[in-house]
Amino acid sequence: MPRFSIIVPCFKVQGFLRECLDSVLEQCYRDLEVIAVDDCSPDGCGAILDEYAARDARVRALHLPENVGLGRARNAGMPYAGGDYVLFLDSDDTLTPGALRAMADRLAEADDPDVLVFDYARTYWWGGTRRNALARVLAEAGDAAFTAAERPEILDLLMVVWNKVYRRDFVDENGFEFPPGYYEDTPWTFPVMLSAERIVTLDRICLHYRQRRQGNILSTTSRKHFDVHDQYERVFAFVDSRPALASWRPYLHRKMGEHCLDILAKPDRLPPADKGEFFRRTARMFRAHRPEGAEIPAELKALQGGYAAYLVQRQAERAGQALGRRALAARRVAAGRVKRGWTTLHARRPLDPYLAVYSAFSHRGMLGDPAAVFRKAREIAPHLRGVWVVRDAETAAQLPDDVEYVLLDSLRYRQITARATFFVNNVNWPGGLDKRLGSVHVHTHQGTPLKYMGADLLDRPGARLGVDVPQMLRRADRWDHSLVANRHSELVWERAYPCHFSSARTGSPRNDVLVGAGPEEGRGVRERLGVPDGHTVVLYAPTRREYRRGGHVDRIDLARFAEDLGEGHTLVVRLHPSLATGPARGAGLAELHRRGVLVDATDEPHAEEVMLAADVLVTDYSALMFDYANLDRPIVVHADDWETYTAGRGAYLDITAEPPGHVSRSYRELAWLFASGAWRDDGSARLRAAFRERFCEFDDGRAAERVVRTLLLGESMPAREPQVRLPGQAAGRDLLASS
């Protein structure tokens, strides 16, 4: 008996069917069967199913003699399902890699619950991906099993059949089946979820829900939407047959009203001539099923009146919304005038020679190089007043109590930035900030550049998607000083940003804590991350990929890597900041962190602290490697898509030719490096020494002090003589050397 029976109904999806079936059959978890139901499809679906069934014994192809619709096609597959659990997969959707393994692990962990609810992401025909907006509900549910009554918010999720797996015995015991119709998910999902005694969640994107360009049948204009009334009648009938579920009637009554009014409000769902009939049928049903004494929410009171009154109410709502939009636009115009006037007023006053303004990572808090400069300025130049620019009140709440801040684009922000003499940032300031004569802008950057930046992106159209390079350069024209940690960076920034700044060979201030740090420096961070004493910490820090929309590509099976590292190792993963709030976390990382398979350190605010906690860094093309090299600890470069990456983004040097440690070109090679211990052998140390000599050139632990004394205070400071080879001594060193 297989663990999973996956039922796939098929009708007019020949263009998507192979991708759907491959996503199932290529799963690393193999204990499954596929019951594919050809719902008398007029295209090539039936032939495709026969082809797959002939070459894979796990596939059974059923051919229905007539078209019966999605729900009854699922029913047709049920008698052939012999698995412990049943999953219904629409034939234009796909499972994500590793999804079934994650489901199987979660089911075993939860001791075979009735229902497992997992997460999904919408994938759009134009290439975009968006995670379920209510994914937090899955995470907040915790580890223990529950009922819908204990966590009613589980019913706020999209009420569909395909984001769940069902214990087959539970389905059989309750006689659940799909009725005919187009809203067939409704009379399946509500009875199942209300009846289940043990529900668990999986906070992982296991399915890609394809959003087709012309939508599905429920997004078309048709009388088929009247089917929703029959389906809710079935839901109420089910509840009436189960006295224990009577308490759910008020909830279902409200849900039905909201669902029907939502259909009615959409301009492209019902033919205009049918809207009145749809409203009247909804109103009759709403009255018929109203629980005694139930209070009617304000948004549903329209169903107590007639259709004409509803139209008047809708017209009034639309007029109010339009008026609100006009009022909001007027307020914005007025506020803009006030802010510009406020800025002009303060710009007429002299600069404050002791006022410094800081920002980092687009105003996300006290982080990176600017934070290191700020702390050092407080120490050696307490007469300088430092003010941080933050994007919102939530970010401000994370600042230490004694740190002064202003909210971006507030009147206070306008006043402070109009008077400040010093500006320190690792991202360009907003375009509306004018550089005053006498002000000093210090740009710290975000590390040593490997991939193309600035003007060099102009011949890389894929890499500069959404990036306005000319605007970027106009903002860079405000820079007075560009901090560099090595001569490679100096050459790159002067080429990538052809502006009138001077390069300051200060080193990277944020790296001061890394220079000369011993193994004890990261102990506190390891304890915070939950790393057991004596474990070897392997930090995996991948970067984003411009050749893939959204930037996220799974290059490593994290669960497999954590397992292959073996006892005595802890895998810590830190995603690129641009991926932290996207679907990348939900692709498996969050679930593996919850189960203790690895540690997700993406939300740790200070990358330097995570690096201090690591014994070895595994990365692909992240600039983090240049910082980590200051620790003089092993580095492994996993470059399995180097040619693809450089073709899309471009690189200033071939990191596989002059790496900071051993290079792996496949997962097999990566696993071997750790299994054999080669990741920390003499060869690794020699490569790291050459890399450090070149790219840690100006990092001596005093970079922040150097910035404060020389650039903010105008003092002199003894220069550190770097013990490095001069650029050009080695042939083919990087792309700049030959340009």
For each residue, the residues with C-beta under 8 A, 3 or more apart:
1: 82 83 84
2: 5 31 32 33 58 82 83 84
3: 29 31 32 83 84 85 104 107
4: 31 32 33 83 84 85 86 87 100 103 104 165
5: 2 32 33 35 80 81 82 83 85 86 87 168
6: 24 32 33 34 35 86 87 88 89
7: 35 37 74 77 78 81 86 87 88 89
8: 20 21 24 34 35 36 37 77 89 90 91
9: 37 39 70 73 74 77 88 90 91
10: 13 17 36 37 38 39 41 45 46 49 73 91
11: 39 40 41 45 67 70 73 91
12: 41 42 43 45
13: 10 16 17 20 41 43 45 91 92
14: 17 41 43 44 45 48
15:
16: 13 19 20 91 92 210
17: 10 13 14 20 21 45 48 49 91 92
18: 21 22 48
19: 16 22 23 94
20: 8 13 16 17 23 24 89 90 91 92 93 94
21: 8 17 18 24 25 34 36 48 52 59
22: 18 19 25 26
23: 19 20 26 27 94 95 96
24: 6 8 20 21 27 32 34 89 95 100
25: 21 22 34 52 56 58 59
26: 22 23 97
27: 23 24 30 32 95 97 98 99 100 101
28: 97 98 100 101 557
29: 3 32 98 100 101 103 104
30: 27
31: 2 3 4 104
32: 2 3 4 5 6 24 27 29 58 83 100
33: 2 4 5 6 58 59 60 81 82 83
34: 6 8 21 24 25 52 58 59 60
35: 5 6 7 8 60 62 77 80 81
36: 8 10 21 49 52 53 59 60 61 62 77 91
37: 7 8 9 10 62 64 73 74 76 77
38: 10 41 45 46 49 61 62 63 64
39: 9 10 11 64 67 68 69 70 73
40: 11 63 64 65 66 67 68
41: 10 11 12 13 14 38 45 46 67
42: 12
43: 12 13 14
44: 14 47 48
45: 10 11 12 13 14 17 38 41 48 49 91
46: 10 38 41 49 50 61 63
47: 44 50 51
48: 14 17 18 21 44 45 51 52
49: 10 17 36 38 45 46 52 53 59 61 63
50: 46 47 53 54 61
51: 47 48 54 55
52: 21 25 34 36 48 49 55 56 59 61
53: 36 49 50 56 59 60 61
54: 50 51
55: 51 52
56: 25 52 53 59
57:
58: 2 25 32 33 34
59: 21 25 33 34 36 49 52 53 56
60: 33 34 35 36 53 80
61: 36 38 46 49 50 52 53
62: 35 36 37 38 76 77 80
63: 38 40 46 49
64: 37 38 39 40 67 68 73 76
65: 40
66: 40
67: 11 39 40 41 64
68: 39 40 64 72 73 76 180
69: 39 72 73 180 181 182 184
70: 9 11 39 73 74 90 178 184
71: 74 75 178 179 180 181 184 188
72: 68 69 75 76 178 180
73: 9 10 11 37 39 64 68 69 70 76 77
74: 7 9 37 70 71 77 78 88 161 178
75: 71 72 78 177 178
76: 37 62 64 68 72 73 79
77: 7 8 9 35 36 37 62 73 74 80 81
78: 7 74 75 81 86 171 177
79: 76
80: 5 35 60 62 77
81: 5 7 33 35 77 78 86 168
82: 1 2 5 33
83: 1 2 3 4 5 32 33 86 168
84: 1 2 3 4 112 167 168
85: 3 4 5 103 107 116 165 166 167 168
86: 4 5 6 7 78 81 83 165 166 168 171
87: 4 5 6 7 103 162 164 165 166
88: 6 7 9 74 161 162
89: 6 7 8 20 24 93 95 162 207
90: 8 9 20 70 93 162
91: 8 9 10 11 13 16 17 20 36 45
92: 13 16 17 20 210 212
93: 20 89 90 162 207 208 209 210
94: 19 20 23 207 208 210
95: 23 24 27 89 99 100 206 207 208
96: 23 99 205 206 207 208 587 588
97: 26 27 28 554 557
98: 27 28 29 101 102 557 559 588
99: 27 95 96 102 103 118 204 206 207
100: 4 24 27 28 29 32 95 103 104
101: 27 28 29 98 104 105 559
102: 98 99 105 106 118 202 204 206 588 591
103: 4 29 85 87 99 100 106 107 116 118 165 202 206
104: 3 4 29 31 100 101 107 108
105: 101 102 108 109 595
106: 102 103 109 110 116 200 202 591
107: 3 85 103 104 110 112 113 116 165 200
108: 104 105 111 112
109: 105 106 143 595
110: 106 107 113 116 143 145 198 200
111: 108 145
112: 84 107 108 167
113: 107 110 116 145 167 196 198 199 200
114: 166 167 170 195 196 197 198 199
115: 164 165 166 167 170 192 193 196 198 199 200
116: 85 103 106 107 110 113 164 165 199 200 201 202
117: 138 154 157 163 164 199 200 201 202
118: 99 102 103 138 163 164 165 201 202 204 205 206 207
119: 131 132 135 138 163 202 203 204 205 206 586
120: 132 162 163 205 206 207 208 209
121: 129 130 131 132 205 207 208 209 583 586
122: 129 130 131 132 208 209 211
123: 128 129 208 209 210 211
124: 127 128 129 130 211
125: 210 211 212 213
126:
127: 124 549
128: 123 124 549 550
129: 121 122 123 124 208 549 550 582 583
130: 121 122 124 133 583
131: 119 121 122 135 205 582 583 586
132: 119 120 121 122 135 157 158 205
133: 130
134: 137 156 157 158
135: 119 131 132 138 139 203 586
136: 139 140
137: 134 140 141 153 154 156 157 201
138: 117 118 119 135 141 157 201 202 203
139: 135 136 201 203 590
140: 136 137 153
141: 137 138 146 151 154 200 201
142:
143: 109 110 200 594
144: 200
145: 110 111 113 198 199 200
146: 141 150 151 154 198 199 200
147: 150 151 196 197 198 199
148: 151 152 154 155 193 194 196 199
149: 152 247
150: 146 147
151: 141 146 147 148 154 199
152: 148 149 155 156 251
153: 137 140 156
154: 117 137 141 146 148 151 157 193 199 201
155: 148 152 159 190 193 251 255
156: 134 137 152 153
157: 117 132 134 137 138 154 163
158: 132 134 163
159: 155 185 186 189 190
160: 163 185 189
161: 74 88 164 178 185 188 189
162: 87 88 89 90 93 120 207 209
163: 117 118 119 120 157 158 160 207
164: 87 115 116 117 118 161 189 192
165: 4 85 86 87 103 107 115 116 118
166: 85 86 87 114 115 170 171 176 192
167: 84 85 112 113 114 115 170 171
168: 5 81 83 84 85 86 171 172
169: 172 173
170: 114 115 166 167 173 174 196
171: 78 86 166 167 168 174 176 192
172: 168 169 175
173: 169 170
174: 170 171 191 192 195
175: 172
176: 166 171 188 191 192
177: 75 78 188
178: 70 71 72 74 75 161 184 187 188
179: 71 184 187 230 231 234
180: 68 69 71 72 184
181: 69 71 184 227 230 231
182: 69 217 218 224 225 227
183: 186 218 227 228 231
184: 69 70 71 178 179 180 181 187 188 231
185: 159 160 161 188 189
186: 159 183 189 190 228 231 232 234 235 259
187: 178 179 184 190 191 231 232 234 235 238
188: 71 161 176 177 178 184 185 191 192
189: 159 160 161 164 185 186 192 193
190: 155 159 186 187 193 194 235 238 252
191: 174 176 187 188 194 195 235 238
192: 115 164 166 171 174 176 188 189 195 196
193: 115 148 154 155 189 190 196 199
194: 148 190 191 239 245 248
195: 114 174 191 192 242 245
196: 113 114 115 147 148 170 192 193 199
197: 114 147
198: 110 113 114 115 145 146 147
199: 113 114 115 116 117 145 146 147 148 151 154 193 196
200: 106 107 110 113 115 116 117 141 143 144 145 146
201: 116 117 118 137 138 139 141 154
202: 102 103 106 116 117 118 119 138 206 591
203: 119 135 138 139 586 590 591 594
204: 99 102 118 119 586 587 588 590 591
205: 96 118 119 120 121 131 132 208 583 586 587 588
206: 95 96 99 102 103 118 119 120 202
207: 89 93 94 95 96 99 118 120 121 162 163
208: 93 94 95 96 120 121 122 123 129 205
209: 93 120 121 122 123 162
210: 16 92 93 94 123 125
211: 122 123 124 125 215
212: 92 125 215 216
213: 125
214: 220
215: 211 212 218 219 220
216: 212 219 220
217: 182 220 222 224
218: 182 183 215 224 225
219: 215 216 268 269
220: 214 215 216 217 224 268
221: 268 269 270 271
222: 217 225 269 270 271
223: 226 270 271 274
224: 182 217 218 220 227
225: 182 218 222 228 263 269 270 278
226: 223 229 230 274 278 281
227: 181 182 183 224 230 231
228: 183 186 225 231 232 259 260 263
229: 226 232 233 260 281 282 285
230: 179 181 226 227 233 234
231: 179 181 183 184 186 187 227 228 234 235
232: 186 187 228 229 235 236 252 256 259 260 285
233: 229 230 236 237 285
234: 179 186 187 230 231 237 238
235: 186 187 190 191 231 232 238 239 252 256
236: 232 233 239 240 249 252 289
237: 233 234 240 241
238: 187 190 191 234 235 241 242 245
239: 194 235 236 242 245 246 248 249 252
240: 236 237
241: 237 238
242: 195 238 239 245 246
243: 246
244:
245: 194 195 238 239 242 248
246: 239 242 243 249
247: 149 250
248: 194 239 245 251 252
249: 236 239 246 252 253 289 291 294
250: 247 253 254 291 294
251: 152 155 248 254 255
252: 190 232 235 236 239 248 249 255 256 289
253: 249 250 256 257 286 289 290 291 294
254: 250 251 257 258 297 300
255: 155 251 252 258 259
256: 232 235 252 253 259 260 285 286 289
257: 253 254 260 261 282 286 300 303
258: 254 255 261 262 299 300
259: 186 228 232 255 256 262 263
260: 228 229 232 256 257 263 264 278 282 285 286
261: 257 258 264 265 282 299 300 302 303
262: 258 259 265 266
263: 225 228 259 260 266 269 270 278
264: 260 261 269 270 275 278 279 282
265: 261 262 314
266: 262 263 269
267:
268: 219 220 221
269: 219 221 222 225 263 264 266
270: 221 222 223 225 263 264 274 275 278
271: 221 222 223 274 275
272: 275
273: 276
274: 223 226 270 271 277 278
275: 264 270 271 272 278 279 307
276: 273 279 280 307
277: 274 280 281
278: 225 226 260 263 264 270 274 275 281 282
279: 264 275 276 282 283 307 310
280: 276 277 283 284 307
281: 226 229 277 278 284 285
282: 229 257 260 261 264 278 279 285 286 303
283: 279 280 286 287 303 304 305 306
284: 280 281 287 288
285: 229 232 233 256 260 281 282 288 289
286: 253 256 257 260 282 283 289 290 300 303 304
287: 283 284 290 303 304
288: 284 285
289: 236 249 252 253 256 285 286
290: 253 286 287 294 296
291: 249 250 253 294
292:
293:
294: 249 250 253 290 291
295:
296: 290 300 301 303 304
297: 254 300 301
298: 301
299: 258 261 302
300: 254 257 258 261 286 296 297 303
301: 296 297 298 304 305
302: 261 299 305 309 310 313
303: 257 261 282 283 286 287 296 300 310
304: 283 286 287 296 301
305: 283 301 302 309 310
306: 283 309 310
307: 275 276 279 280 310 311
308: 311 312
309: 302 305 306 312 313
310: 279 302 303 305 306 307 313 314
311: 307 308 314 315
312: 308 309 315 316
313: 302 309 310 316 317
314: 265 310 311 317 318
315: 311 312 318 319
316: 312 313 319 320
317: 313 314 320 321
318: 314 315 321 322
319: 315 316 322 323
320: 316 317 323 324
321: 317 318 324 325
322: 318 319 325 326
323: 319 320 326 327
324: 320 321 327 328
325: 321 322 328 329
326: 322 323 329 330
327: 323 324 330 331
328: 324 325 331 332
329: 325 326 332 333
330: 326 327 333 334
331: 327 328 334 335
332: 328 329 335 336
333: 329 330 336 337
334: 330 331 337 338
335: 331 332 338 339
336: 332 333 339 340
337: 333 334 340 341
338: 334 335 341 342 411
339: 335 336 342 343 409 411 414
340: 336 337 343 344
341: 337 338 344 345
342: 338 339 345 346 411 414 415
343: 339 340 346 347 414 415 417 418 434
344: 340 341 347 348
345: 341 342 348 349
346: 342 343 349 414 415 418 419
347: 343 344 418 434 436
348: 344 345
349: 345 346 418 419
350:
351: 355 419 420 421 436 438 439
352: 355 385 419 420 421
353: 421
354: 383 384 385 421
355: 351 352 384 385 387 416 419 420 421 422
356: 374 377 384 385 386 387 420 421 422 423 424 712
357: 386 387 388 389 416 417 420 422 423 424
358: 366 370 371 373 374 386 387 388 389 424 425
359: 362 363 370 388 389 390 424 425 427 429
360: 363 364 365 366 367 368 369 370 371 425 426 427
361: 364 365 367 368 426 427 446 577
362: 359 391 427
363: 359 360 389 390 391 395 408
364: 360 361 367 390 391 395
365: 360 361 388 390 395 398 399 605
366: 358 360 370 371 374 388 399 400 403
367: 360 361 364 370 371 605 606
368: 360 361 371 372 426 444 446 510 607
369: 360 372 373 424 426 444 445 446 483 508 509 510
370: 358 359 360 366 367 373 374 424 425 426 444
371: 358 360 366 367 368 374 375 510
372: 368 369 375 376 509 510 512 513 703 704
373: 358 369 370 376 377 424 442 444 509 704 707 708 712
374: 356 358 366 370 371 377 378 386 388 424
375: 371 372 378 379 704
376: 372 373 379 380 509 704 705 707 708
377: 356 373 374 380 381 384 386 708 712
378: 374 375 381 382 384 386
379: 375 376 382
380: 376 377 705 708 709
381: 377 378 384 708 712 713
382: 378 379
383: 354
384: 354 355 356 377 378 381 422 712
385: 352 354 355 356 404
386: 356 357 358 374 377 378 403 404
387: 355 356 357 358 404 405 406 416 420
388: 357 358 359 365 366 374 399 403 404 405 406
389: 357 358 359 363 405 406 407 408 413 417
390: 359 363 364 365 395 396 399 405 406 407 408
391: 362 363 364 395 407 408
392: 395 396 407 408
393: 396 397 407
394: 397 398
395: 363 364 365 390 391 392 398 399
396: 390 392 393 399 405 407
397: 393 394
398: 365 394 395 605
399: 365 366 388 390 395 396 403 405
400: 366 403
401:
402:
403: 366 386 388 399 400
404: 385 386 387 388
405: 387 388 389 390 396 399
406: 387 388 389 390 410 412 413 416
407: 389 390 391 392 393 396 410 412 413
408: 363 389 390 391 392 413 430
409: 339 413 414 430 432
410: 406 407 413 414
411: 338 339 342 414 415
412: 406 407 415 416
413: 389 406 407 408 409 410 416 417
414: 339 342 343 346 409 410 411 417 418
415: 342 343 346 411 412 418 419
416: 355 357 387 406 412 413 419 420
417: 343 357 389 413 414 420 423 429 433
418: 343 346 347 349 414 415 436
419: 346 349 351 352 355 415 416
420: 351 352 355 356 357 387 416 417 423 439
421: 351 352 353 354 355 356 438 439 440
422: 355 356 357 384 439 440 442 712
423: 356 357 417 420 429 439 440 441 442 478
424: 356 357 358 359 369 370 373 374 442 444
425: 358 359 360 370 428 429 441 442 443 444
426: 360 361 368 369 370 443 444 445 446
427: 359 360 361 362 446
428: 425 443 472 475 476 478
429: 359 417 423 425 433 441 475 478
430: 408 409 433
431: 471 474 475
432: 409
433: 417 429 430 478
434: 343 347
435: 439 441 478
436: 347 351 418 439
437:
438: 351 421
439: 351 420 421 422 423 435 436
440: 421 422 423 480 481 711 712
441: 423 425 429 435 478 479 480 481
442: 373 422 423 424 425 479 480 481 483 504 707 711 712
443: 425 426 428 476 479 481 482 483 501
444: 368 369 370 373 424 425 426 483 508 509
445: 369 426 449 482 483 484 489 493
446: 361 368 369 426 427 623
447: 508 623 624 626 627
448: 485 486 488 489 508 623 626 627 695
449: 445 453 488 489 492 493 496 623 652
450: 621 623 626 651 652 653 655
451: 463 543 621 649 650 651 652
452: 456 457 460 463 496 649 650 651 652
453: 449 456 457 492 493 496 497
454: 457 469 472 473 476 493 496 497
455: 458 469 473 495 496 497 498
456: 452 453 459 460 495 496 650
457: 452 453 454 460 463 464 467 469 650
458: 455 464 469
459: 456
460: 452 456 457 463 464 546 648 649 650
461: 464 465
462: 465 546 547 648 649
463: 451 452 457 460 467 546 648 649 650
464: 457 458 460 461 467 469
465: 461 462 546
466:
467: 457 463 464 472
468: 471 472
469: 454 455 457 458 464 472 473
470: 473 474
471: 431 468 474 475
472: 428 454 467 468 469 475 476
473: 454 455 469 470 476 477 497 498 499
474: 431 470 471 477
475: 428 429 431 471 472 478
476: 428 443 454 472 473 479 497 499 501
477: 473 474 499 500
478: 423 428 429 433 435 441 475
479: 441 442 443 476 482 497 499 501
480: 440 441 442 501 502
481: 440 441 442 443 501 502 503 504 711
482: 443 445 479 493 494 497 501 502 503 504
483: 369 442 443 444 445 504 506 507 508 509 703 707
484: 445 487 489 490 493 503 504 505 506 698
485: 448 489 507 508 511 626 695 696 697 698 699 703
486: 448 489 490 626 694 695 696 697 698 724
487: 484 490 491 697 724 727
488: 448 449 491 492 652 653 694 695 727 734 736
489: 445 448 449 484 485 486 492 493
490: 484 486 487 493 494 503 505
491: 487 488 494 495 727 736
492: 449 453 488 489 495 496 652 736
493: 445 449 453 454 482 484 489 490 496 497 503
494: 482 490 491 497 498 503
495: 455 456 491 492 498 736 739
496: 449 452 453 454 455 456 492 493
497: 453 454 455 473 476 479 482 493 494 501
498: 455 473 494 495
499: 473 476 477 479
500: 477
501: 443 476 479 480 481 482 497
502: 480 481 482
503: 481 482 484 490 493 494
504: 442 481 482 483 484 707 710 711
505: 484 490 698 719
506: 483 484 509 698 703 706 707 710 711
507: 483 485 511 512 698 699 700 702 703 706
508: 369 444 447 448 483 485 511 627 699 703
509: 369 372 373 376 444 483 506 512 703 704 707
510: 368 369 371 372 513 607 608 627
511: 485 507 508 514 515 608 627 630 696 699 703
512: 372 507 509 515 699 701 702 703 704
513: 372 510 517 521 608 612
514: 511 517 608 611 612 627 628 630 631 699
515: 511 512 630 696 699 700 701
516: 701
517: 513 514 521 522 612 630 631
518: 521
519: 522 523
520: 523
521: 513 517 518 612
522: 517 519 525 526 537 609 611 612 613 614
523: 519 520 526 527
524: 527 528
525: 522 528 529 604 609 610 612 613
526: 522 523 529 531 537 613
527: 523 524 530 531
528: 524 525
529: 525 526 570 572 599 601 604 613
530: 527 599
531: 526 527 535 537 570 572 599 613
532: 535 570
533:
534: 568
535: 531 532 568 569 570
536: 568 569 570 615 616
537: 522 526 531 569 570 572 613 614 615 616
538: 565 569 570 571 572 614 615 616 618 674
539: 572 573 574 601 610 611 613 614 616 617 618 628
540: 556 558 561 571 572 573 574 618 619
541: 573 574 575 576 617 618 619 622 624
542: 555 556 575 576 619 620 622
543: 451 576 619 620 621 622 623
544: 551 552 576 578 579
545: 548 551 552 553 641 645 648
546: 460 462 463 465 551 648 649
547: 462 644 645 647 648 649
548: 545 551 552 553
549: 127 128 129
550: 128 129 582 583
551: 544 545 546 548 576 578 579 582
552: 544 545 548 579 582 583 584 587
553: 545 548 641
554: 97 557 587 588
555: 542 620 638 640 641
556: 540 542 560 561 638 667 670
557: 28 97 98 554 560 561 667
558: 540 561 562 571 573 588 589 592 597 598
559: 98 101 562 563 588 592 597 598
560: 556 557 563 564 667
561: 540 556 557 558 564 565 571 667 670 671
562: 558 559 565 569 571 592 597 598
563: 559 560 566 597
564: 560 561 671 674 675
565: 538 561 562 569 571 674
566: 563 569
567:
568: 534 535 536
569: 535 536 537 538 562 565 566 674
570: 529 531 532 535 536 537 538 598 599
571: 538 540 558 561 562 565 597 598 599
572: 529 531 537 538 539 540 598 599 601 610 613 614
573: 539 540 541 558 589 598 599 600 601 602
574: 539 540 541 601 602 604 607 610 624
575: 541 542 579 580 584 585 589 602
576: 541 542 543 544 551 579 580 622
577: 361 580
578: 544 551 582
579: 544 551 552 575 576 582 584 585 602
580: 575 576 577 584 585 602 603
581:
582: 129 131 550 551 552 578 579 585
583: 121 129 130 131 205 550 552 586 587
584: 552 575 579 580 587 589
585: 575 579 580 582 589 590 600 602
586: 119 121 131 135 203 204 205 583 589 590
587: 96 204 205 552 554 583 584
588: 96 98 102 204 205 554 558 559 591 592
589: 558 573 575 584 585 586 592 593 598 600 602
590: 139 203 204 585 586 593 594 600
591: 102 106 202 203 204 588 594 595
592: 558 559 562 588 589 595 597 598 600
593: 589 590 596 597 598 599 600
594: 143 203 590 591
595: 105 109 591 592
596: 593
597: 558 559 562 563 571 592 593
598: 558 559 562 570 571 572 573 589 592 593
599: 529 530 531 570 571 572 573 593
600: 573 585 589 590 592 593 603
601: 529 539 572 573 574 604 610
602: 573 574 575 579 580 585 589
603: 580 600
604: 525 529 574 601 607 609 610
605: 365 367 398
606: 367 609 610
607: 368 510 574 604 610 611 624 627
608: 510 511 513 514 611 612 627
609: 522 525 604 606 612 613
610: 525 539 572 574 601 604 606 607 613 614
611: 514 522 539 607 608 614 617 624 627 628 631
612: 513 514 517 521 522 525 608 609 631
613: 522 525 526 529 531 537 539 572 609 610
614: 522 537 538 539 572 610 611 617 628 633
615: 536 537 538 633 634
616: 536 537 538 539 633 634 635 636 679 680
617: 539 541 611 614 624 625 628 633 634 635 636
618: 538 539 540 541 635 636 638 670
619: 540 541 542 543 622 624 625 635 636 637 638
620: 542 543 555 637 638 639 640 641 645
621: 450 451 543 637 639 642 645 651 655
622: 541 542 543 576 619 625
623: 446 447 448 449 450 543 626 627
624: 447 541 574 607 611 617 619 627 628
625: 617 619 622 628 629 635 637 655 660
626: 447 448 450 485 486 623 629 695 696
627: 447 448 508 510 511 514 607 608 611 623 624 630
628: 514 539 611 614 617 624 625 631 633 635
629: 625 626 632 635 660 688 691 692 695 696
630: 511 514 515 517 627 692 696 699
631: 514 517 611 612 628
632: 629 688 692
633: 614 615 616 617 628
634: 615 616 617 661 679 680 684 685 688
635: 616 617 618 619 625 628 629 659 660 661 684 688 691
636: 616 617 618 619 661 662 663 664 670 673 679 684
637: 619 620 621 625 655 656 659 660 661 662 663 664
638: 555 556 618 619 620 663 664 670
639: 620 621 642 655 656 663 664 665
640: 555 620 664 665 666 667
641: 545 553 555 620 644 645
642: 621 639 645 646 655 656 665
643: 646 647
644: 547 641 647 648
645: 545 547 620 621 641 642 648 649 651
646: 642 643 649 650 651
647: 547 643 644
648: 460 462 463 545 546 547 644 645
649: 451 452 460 462 463 546 547 645 646
650: 451 452 456 457 460 463 646
651: 450 451 452 621 645 646 654 655 735
652: 449 450 451 452 488 492 734 735 736
653: 450 488 657 658 733 734 735 736
654: 651 657 658 734
655: 450 621 625 637 639 642 651 658 659
656: 637 639 642 659 663
657: 653 654 732
658: 653 654 655 690 691 733
659: 635 637 655 656 662 663 687 691
660: 625 629 635 637 687 688 691 692
661: 634 635 636 637 679 684 687 688 691
662: 636 637 659 673 678 679 683 684 687
663: 636 637 638 639 656 659
664: 636 637 638 639 640 667 669 670 672 673
665: 639 640 642 669
666: 640 669 670
667: 556 557 560 561 640 664 670 671
668: 671 672
669: 664 665 666 672 673
670: 556 561 618 636 638 664 666 667 673 674
671: 561 564 667 668 674 675
672: 664 668 669 675 676 678
673: 636 662 664 669 670 676 678 679
674: 538 564 565 569 670 671 677 679
675: 564 671 672
676: 672 673
677: 674 680 681
678: 662 672 673 681 683 684
679: 616 634 636 661 662 673 674 684
680: 616 634 677 684 685
681: 677 678 684 685
682: 685 686
683: 662 678 686 687
684: 634 635 636 661 662 678 679 680 681 687 688
685: 634 680 681 682 688 689
686: 682 683 689 690
687: 659 660 661 662 683 684 690 691
688: 629 632 634 635 660 661 684 685 691 692
689: 685 686 692 693
690: 658 686 687 693 694
691: 629 635 658 659 660 661 687 688 694 695
692: 629 630 632 660 688 689 695 696
693: 689 690 696 697 723 724 725
694: 486 488 690 691 697 724 725
695: 448 485 486 488 626 629 691 692
696: 485 486 511 515 626 629 630 692 693 699
697: 485 486 487 693 694 722 724
698: 484 485 486 505 506 507 703 720 722
699: 485 507 508 511 512 514 515 630 696 703
700: 507 515 703 720
701: 512 515 516
702: 507 512 705 706 720
703: 372 483 485 506 507 508 509 511 512 698 699 700 706 707
704: 372 373 375 376 509 512 707 708
705: 376 380 702 708 709 717
706: 506 507 702 703 709 710 717
707: 373 376 442 483 504 506 509 703 704 710 711 712
708: 373 376 377 380 381 704 705 711 712 713
709: 380 705 706 712 713 715 716 717
710: 504 506 706 707 713 714 715 716 717
711: 440 442 481 504 506 707 708
712: 356 373 377 381 384 422 440 442 707 708 709
713: 381 708 709 710
714: 710
715: 709 710
716: 709 710
717: 705 706 709 710
718:
719: 505
720: 698 700 702
721:
722: 697 698
723: 693
724: 486 487 693 694 697
725: 693 694 729 730
726: 729
727: 487 488 491 733 737
728: 733 737
729: 725 726 733
730: 725 733
731:
732: 657 737 738
733: 653 658 727 728 729 730 737
734: 488 652 653 654 737
735: 651 652 653 738 739
736: 488 491 492 495 652 653 739
737: 727 728 732 733 734
738: 732 735
739: 495 735 736
